[in-house]
Amino acid sequence: MKVISLSAVQKVKVNMEGAKDAWKQIPLSREDGAPVYAYRVFTVDPGGFTPYHQHNYEHMNFIIEGEGELVNESGERKPLKAGDFALVNPNEKHQYRNASPDKPFIMICGVPKEFE
């Protein structure tokens, strides 16, 4: 078993092309012996966003704090707020954006362990 506080997990800037003011933490992954999923936590600062991208695995998200948007391939923006869940299926183009002018947008992102 492993128990860890998010405050004890290193926060690393997302340096992918197309990202702005986004940070990643990895509290649980295959390095911890997780058999199926890795859990990441993304913090997107006001005015920030993740890259607009796609990949061959799903994301399962839970919004911890703030308000954001999930942008799909047609440019539609689906609002997200604390307490919401979101699913992005494999190969769906997507982007997360902070919708608040002054508060961070924070979410848990579960992915298959092989991808983290």
C-alpha positions, 0 to 999 in steps of 0.5 A: 500500500501507499499513501501520499499527500499531494503536497508531497508530490513534485510539481513539474511544468508541462513543457509540451508544445501548445501548453501554457501555465500547466503543471503535472504531479504524479502521486501514483504510477507503475513505479509504485506498483499500480497494476492498471492505472496511473493518477496524475494531477494537473494544475492549470493557472488562470489563462493557461491550457494543456496542449491540444492533442490526442493519443491512443488511450483514454483519460478519466478525469475528476475536477478537484478545484476551479472551473475549466473547459474541455475542448473537443475536435470541433472546437466545442467547449464543455464546461467543467467545475469542481465535482465533475467527471469527464471521459476522453476516449482514445484518439479524441482530440482534446484540450483543457483550459482554465476558465477562471480569471483568478483561480487555478483549475485542478483535476485528477487524470487517470490513464493506463499505467503504461503511459505514465 
